[in-house]
Every structure is written in structure tokens, then in C-alpha cells.
Amino acid sequence: MDDEQIIAYLLGAVHDGTYNQKHKTTRISQANIEWLKILKNCLAKLGYRSWIYKEGKSRGVYVLETTANIFKSQPNPIAFSKNAKIS
């Protein structure tokens, strides 16, 4: 995937996330840690740091957290090419 496709994918994924005003981080929770690893890899390809941790001792929930500023702006769908294909 090129950067434009990665950004589009991440902007879709963040709809499952929340923003922490106090810490200025975006959090995406998920039981499937493998999906969070994919998101972490996508963020790294764009030059952003993120970290994954288990939430609670007895819960099967994992969290990806990042300070990536990509999530702080409203996307412009017209900015993405009309012929972009995710491979």
C-alpha cells in the first residue's frame, strides 16, 4: 500500500477509537491484537509511534495508543485519488 492508501485505512480504523483530551492520544481497543499490530505497522510506515498494551489483568482487550497527529484533522475525501486500489 502507498501512503495515501494507508492514511485512508487508518482514518477508517479510527472510527473504532477514542481521543483522550488529557493525554492527547488516540486509543483503539480490540480483542484481536493482530489487527492492532497491523495498525501499528501502518503508523510506523508513516513515521508515527504507537504502543500496544493489555487493558486490565482479566480482560481479553488490547489497546493501541498513539499521539499521531493524523487523527486530529478532518479528512477531505476528495483529496484521495478516485482510482486508488488497496492491494
C-alpha positions in Angstrom: 0.0 0.0 0.0 1.2 3.5 -0.7 0.9 6.3 1.9 -2.4 7.6 0.6 -4.0 4.1 1.0 -2.5 3.7 4.5 -3.9 7.1 5.6 -7.4 6.1 4.2 -7.2 2.8 6.0 -6.2 4.4 9.3 -8.9 7.1 9.1 -11.4 4.3 8.7 -10.0 2.3 11.6 -10.0 5.3 14.0 -13.9 5.3 13.9 -13.5 2.4 16.4 -11.3 4.6 18.6 -11.5 7.4 21.2 -9.4 10.5 21.8 -8.1 11.3 25.3 -8.0 15.1 25.7 -5.9 14.9 28.9 -3.1 12.9 27.3 -3.7 13.9 23.7 -3.6 10.4 22.5 -5.9 8.3 20.2 -6.8 4.9 21.5 -8.2 1.9 19.6 -9.4 -1.1 21.7 -9.8 -4.5 20.3 -9.8 -8.2 21.4 -7.8 -9.1 18.2 -4.2 -8.0 19.0 -3.1 -9.0 15.4 -5.3 -6.2 13.9 -3.7 -3.7 16.3 -0.3 -4.9 15.2 -1.3 -4.1 11.6 -2.4 -0.6 12.6 0.9 -0.1 14.5 2.8 -1.2 11.4 0.8 1.2 9.2 1.5 4.1 11.6 5.2 3.2 11.6 5.3 3.3 7.8 4.1 6.9 8.0 6.7 7.8 10.7 4.4 7.7 13.8 5.0 5.9 17.0 2.4 3.8 18.8 2.3 1.2 21.5 0.0 -1.7 22.4 -0.9 -2.9 25.8 -3.4 -5.3 27.5 -6.2 -3.4 29.3 -6.7 -5.0 32.7 -5.4 -8.3 34.0 -8.5 -10.4 33.4 -9.9 -8.7 30.3 -9.1 -10.0 26.8 -8.9 -6.5 25.4 -5.8 -4.8 23.9 -5.3 -1.1 23.2 -3.2 0.6 20.6 -2.4 4.1 21.7 -0.7 6.9 19.7 0.0 10.6 19.6 -0.1 10.6 15.8 -1.5 13.9 14.6 -3.0 12.2 11.5 -6.2 11.6 13.6 -6.5 15.2 14.7 -7.7 16.8 11.5 -10.8 16.2 9.5 -10.1 14.2 6.3 -11.0 15.5 2.9 -12.3 12.6 0.9 -11.8 14.5 -2.3 -8.0 14.6 -1.6 -7.8 10.8 -2.1 -7.4 9.6 -5.7 -10.6 8.2 -7.3 -8.7 5.2 -8.7 -6.8 4.1 -5.6 -6.8 0.4 -5.1 -5.9 -1.4 -1.9 -3.7 -4.4 -2.8 
